[in-house]
Amino acid sequence: AAAAVVVDDAAAAAAAAATTRAAAEPLCVRDDARELVEHVHLVDRSTHHNTYLFRGGSPDFPNKQFNYAALKKSLALAAADAGVHDFPSTFYLIDVNLMNYDQLTNRTGPGGDAVESISEYEFFAANAHLGEYWYWHTAGTNANATAHWLPPSSRRYLVDTFDTWNEDQLSTRTDALHAAVHTSHPRSDATVVYFHCDCGCDRTGEMGGAYNLRYMNFTWKAANALNTKIPGRPMGSSHYRIMQFYCLHLNAAHGFTLDCLTNYQ
């Protein structure tokens, strides 16, 4: 189990996360010669609607181009790993891209998120029978709920106004993913929703962690443990922070009783 560490301020959290990421960087160096998408994991499913929700890394390789075949193979393997042995061979794919269009470089070099996002957009524009493309720019936040200088009244204010200031729209997007999984889709007998960023670690961890807290009965500790286990390192600090505010928002707005203020790194 991860050790509990109380992070006093934003600078300490950022430094700790940067050190951890630097030490673990080889885990997220993408190999364009590989055949599988990295860090693919089944999050939720509805047997009634024959729908599946997965998280993972970028399916855009080699040369930053959307690799539909590699993603299908990776989804099937992740489903089997989760004990799903009747995963459909054909399905309607909802591709939820969490990348940042203004991030012009990533692990693949120049072009980065922008080029890969356009590749996915163009693929589904040309192959609408295979699925659709959702673009959800995801940036996290520098606001720190556990900063030693933040008075409880200010934290309450940020929690109570969370849905107005968090640019990642976690409440709306988490609910949208849940609705997509628990709705019948007329275009196909089976539907897969796949949300991803580049590595499938930080932005994806934020979205996956939020979903698990809201709909999968995860504790705050368990959500963070899974976000560390899947990529082999803790998630980045800005995405951890927005997930922590979402955790506090669930307590305040939905009556959850999560232990959100213990930090796990």
C-alpha positions as CSV (number, residue, x, y, z in Angstrom):
1,A,0.0,0.0,0.0
2,A,1.2,3.5,-0.7
3,A,2.4,5.5,2.3
4,A,0.4,8.5,3.3
5,V,2.4,11.7,3.1
6,V,0.9,15.1,3.9
7,V,2.1,17.6,1.3
8,D,2.2,21.0,2.9
9,D,2.3,23.3,-0.1
10,A,2.2,23.6,-3.9
11,A,6.0,23.9,-4.3
12,A,6.6,20.7,-2.3
13,A,4.0,18.8,-4.3
14,A,5.3,19.9,-7.6
15,A,8.9,19.1,-6.7
16,A,8.0,15.7,-5.4
17,A,6.0,14.9,-8.5
18,A,8.7,16.2,-10.9
19,T,11.4,14.1,-9.1
20,T,9.2,11.0,-9.3
21,R,8.4,11.5,-13.0
22,A,12.1,12.1,-13.8
23,A,13.1,8.9,-12.1
24,A,10.3,6.9,-13.8
25,E,10.6,8.5,-17.3
26,P,11.7,5.3,-19.0
27,L,8.2,3.8,-18.2
28,C,6.7,6.4,-20.5
29,V,9.1,6.5,-23.4
30,R,6.9,5.4,-26.3
31,D,8.2,2.8,-28.7
32,D,6.6,3.4,-32.1
33,A,7.7,-0.1,-33.2
34,R,5.5,-1.8,-30.7
35,E,2.2,-3.4,-31.7
36,L,0.1,-2.5,-28.6
37,V,-1.3,0.7,-27.0
38,E,0.2,1.1,-23.6
39,H,-1.5,1.2,-20.2
40,V,-5.0,0.1,-21.5
41,H,-7.3,-0.9,-18.7
42,L,-11.0,-1.7,-18.4
43,V,-12.8,0.8,-16.2
44,D,-16.5,-0.2,-16.4
45,R,-18.9,-2.1,-18.5
46,S,-22.7,-2.7,-18.9
47,T,-23.7,-6.2,-19.9
48,H,-27.2,-5.0,-20.5
49,H,-26.2,-2.4,-23.1
50,N,-23.0,-4.3,-24.2
51,T,-20.9,-1.3,-23.7
52,Y,-17.4,-0.9,-22.3
53,L,-15.3,1.9,-20.8
54,F,-11.5,1.8,-21.1
55,R,-8.6,4.1,-20.3
56,G,-5.1,4.1,-21.7
57,G,-2.3,5.8,-23.7
58,S,-2.1,7.3,-27.1
59,P,-3.2,5.1,-30.0
60,D,-1.3,7.3,-32.5
61,F,1.7,5.4,-33.7
62,P,3.8,5.1,-35.7
63,N,4.4,8.6,-37.0
64,K,1.7,10.1,-34.8
65,Q,-1.1,8.5,-36.9
66,F,-4.1,6.9,-35.4
67,N,-3.6,3.1,-35.3
68,Y,-7.1,1.6,-35.2
69,A,-5.9,-2.0,-35.5
70,A,-3.5,-1.7,-32.6
71,L,-6.1,-0.1,-30.4
72,K,-8.7,-2.9,-31.1
73,K,-6.1,-5.5,-30.3
74,S,-5.1,-3.8,-27.1
75,L,-8.7,-3.4,-26.0
76,A,-9.4,-7.1,-26.5
77,L,-6.3,-8.0,-24.4
78,A,-7.2,-5.6,-21.6
79,A,-10.7,-7.0,-21.6
80,A,-9.3,-10.6,-21.3
81,D,-7.0,-9.4,-18.5
82,A,-10.1,-8.2,-16.6
83,G,-11.8,-11.5,-17.1
84,V,-14.1,-10.6,-20.0
85,H,-13.9,-13.4,-22.4
86,D,-16.9,-12.4,-24.7
87,F,-15.5,-9.1,-25.8
88,P,-16.9,-8.3,-29.2
89,S,-14.7,-8.4,-32.3
90,T,-16.7,-5.5,-33.9
91,F,-18.0,-2.4,-32.1
92,Y,-18.7,1.3,-32.4
93,L,-15.8,3.2,-30.9
94,I,-16.1,6.6,-29.0
95,D,-12.6,8.0,-28.9
96,V,-12.3,10.5,-26.1
97,N,-9.1,12.5,-26.5
98,L,-7.8,14.3,-23.3
99,M,-4.7,15.8,-25.0
100,N,-3.9,19.5,-25.2
101,Y,-4.0,21.0,-28.7
102,D,-1.7,23.8,-27.6
103,Q,1.0,21.3,-26.5
104,L,3.2,21.2,-29.5
105,T,5.6,18.6,-28.3
106,N,5.3,15.4,-26.3
107,R,7.2,12.1,-26.0
108,T,7.0,11.7,-29.8
109,G,8.7,15.1,-30.5
110,P,7.6,18.1,-32.4
111,G,3.9,18.3,-33.3
112,G,3.0,16.4,-30.2
113,D,-0.6,16.4,-29.0
114,A,-1.7,18.6,-31.8
115,V,-0.7,16.3,-34.6
116,E,-2.0,13.2,-32.9
117,S,-5.3,14.9,-32.1
118,I,-5.8,15.9,-35.7
119,S,-5.0,12.4,-36.8
120,E,-7.8,10.9,-34.7
121,Y,-10.2,13.6,-35.7
122,E,-9.5,13.0,-39.4
123,F,-9.8,9.2,-39.0
124,F,-13.3,9.4,-37.7
125,A,-14.3,12.1,-40.1
126,A,-13.4,9.7,-42.9
127,N,-14.7,6.5,-41.1
128,A,-17.9,7.6,-39.3
129,H,-19.3,4.1,-39.5
130,L,-16.5,3.0,-37.1
131,G,-17.1,5.5,-34.4
132,E,-16.8,9.1,-33.3
133,Y,-14.3,11.5,-31.8
134,W,-14.7,13.6,-28.6
135,Y,-12.1,16.2,-27.7
136,W,-11.8,17.1,-24.0
137,H,-8.8,19.4,-23.4
138,T,-7.5,18.4,-19.9
139,A,-5.0,20.6,-18.0
140,G,-5.4,19.9,-14.3
141,T,-4.9,22.8,-11.8
142,N,-2.3,24.6,-9.7
143,A,-4.7,25.1,-6.9
144,N,-3.7,23.0,-3.9
145,A,-6.4,21.9,-1.4
146,T,-3.8,20.8,1.2
147,A,-1.5,23.9,1.0
148,H,-0.6,24.9,4.5
149,W,-1.3,28.5,3.8
150,L,-4.9,27.9,2.5
151,P,-7.5,28.6,5.2
152,P,-10.4,26.2,5.6
153,S,-12.8,29.0,4.5
154,S,-10.9,29.4,1.2
155,R,-10.9,25.6,0.6
156,R,-14.7,25.5,1.3
157,Y,-15.2,28.3,-1.3
158,L,-13.1,26.4,-3.9
159,V,-15.0,23.2,-3.2
160,D,-18.5,24.9,-3.3
161,T,-17.7,26.7,-6.6
162,F,-15.8,23.8,-8.1
163,D,-18.1,23.3,-11.1
164,T,-17.6,27.0,-12.1
165,W,-13.8,27.2,-12.0
166,N,-12.5,23.8,-13.0
167,E,-11.7,24.0,-16.7
168,D,-11.5,20.2,-17.0
169,Q,-15.3,20.0,-16.3
170,L,-14.8,16.9,-14.3
171,S,-18.4,16.7,-13.0
172,T,-20.0,17.0,-16.5
173,R,-17.5,14.7,-18.2
174,T,-17.5,12.0,-15.6
175,D,-21.3,11.9,-15.9
176,A,-21.1,11.9,-19.7
177,L,-18.8,8.8,-19.6
178,H,-21.2,7.1,-17.3
179,A,-24.2,7.9,-19.5
180,A,-22.3,6.6,-22.5
181,V,-21.6,3.3,-20.8
182,H,-25.2,2.9,-19.5
183,T,-27.0,3.8,-22.7
184,S,-27.9,1.7,-25.7
185,H,-26.3,3.0,-28.9
186,P,-28.3,2.5,-32.1
187,R,-25.3,2.4,-34.4
188,S,-24.0,-0.9,-33.2
189,D,-24.7,-3.9,-31.1
190,A,-21.6,-3.1,-29.0
191,T,-20.0,0.2,-28.0
192,V,-16.5,0.9,-26.6
193,V,-15.7,4.3,-25.0
194,Y,-11.9,4.8,-24.8
195,F,-10.5,7.9,-23.1
196,H,-6.8,8.6,-23.3
197,C,-4.0,11.1,-23.3
198,D,-0.4,10.5,-24.4
199,C,1.1,8.2,-21.8
200,G,-2.2,7.2,-20.2
201,C,-0.9,8.3,-16.8
202,D,-1.7,11.8,-15.8
203,R,-4.6,13.3,-17.7
204,T,-6.0,9.8,-18.1
205,G,-5.4,9.2,-14.4
206,E,-7.4,12.3,-13.5
207,M,-10.4,11.2,-15.6
208,G,-10.1,7.6,-14.5
209,G,-9.7,8.5,-10.9
210,A,-12.7,10.8,-10.9
211,Y,-14.9,8.1,-12.6
212,N,-13.8,5.5,-10.0
213,L,-14.6,7.8,-7.1
214,R,-18.0,8.8,-8.5
215,Y,-19.3,5.5,-9.9
216,M,-17.1,2.6,-8.9
217,N,-17.1,2.9,-5.1
218,F,-13.4,3.5,-4.9
219,T,-11.9,5.1,-1.8
220,W,-9.6,8.1,-2.3
221,K,-6.6,5.8,-1.4
222,A,-7.7,3.1,-3.8
223,A,-8.2,5.5,-6.7
224,N,-4.6,6.8,-6.2
225,A,-3.2,3.3,-5.9
226,L,-4.7,2.2,-9.2
227,N,-3.5,5.4,-10.9
228,T,0.0,4.5,-9.7
229,K,-0.2,0.8,-10.5
230,I,-1.3,1.1,-14.2
231,P,1.6,3.2,-15.5
232,G,4.1,2.3,-12.7
233,R,4.4,5.8,-11.3
234,P,2.3,8.4,-9.4
235,M,0.3,10.8,-11.6
236,G,1.4,14.3,-12.2
237,S,0.7,16.9,-9.6
238,S,-1.6,19.2,-11.5
239,H,-3.9,16.3,-12.4
240,Y,-3.7,14.9,-8.9
241,R,-4.8,18.2,-7.5
242,I,-7.9,18.6,-9.6
243,M,-8.9,15.1,-8.8
244,Q,-8.5,15.9,-5.1
245,F,-10.8,18.9,-5.5
246,Y,-13.3,16.7,-7.3
247,C,-13.1,14.2,-4.4
248,L,-13.9,17.1,-2.0
249,H,-16.7,18.2,-4.3
250,L,-18.3,14.7,-4.1
251,N,-18.3,15.0,-0.4
252,A,-19.9,18.4,-0.4
253,A,-22.4,18.1,-3.3
254,H,-23.3,14.4,-3.3
255,G,-22.9,13.3,0.3
256,F,-19.8,11.1,-0.1
257,T,-17.6,10.6,2.9
258,L,-14.2,10.2,1.2
259,D,-10.9,10.9,3.0
260,C,-9.7,13.4,0.4
261,L,-7.1,15.3,2.3
262,T,-4.6,12.6,2.8
263,N,-2.0,12.8,0.0
264,Y,-0.6,9.7,-1.6
265,Q,2.6,9.9,-3.6
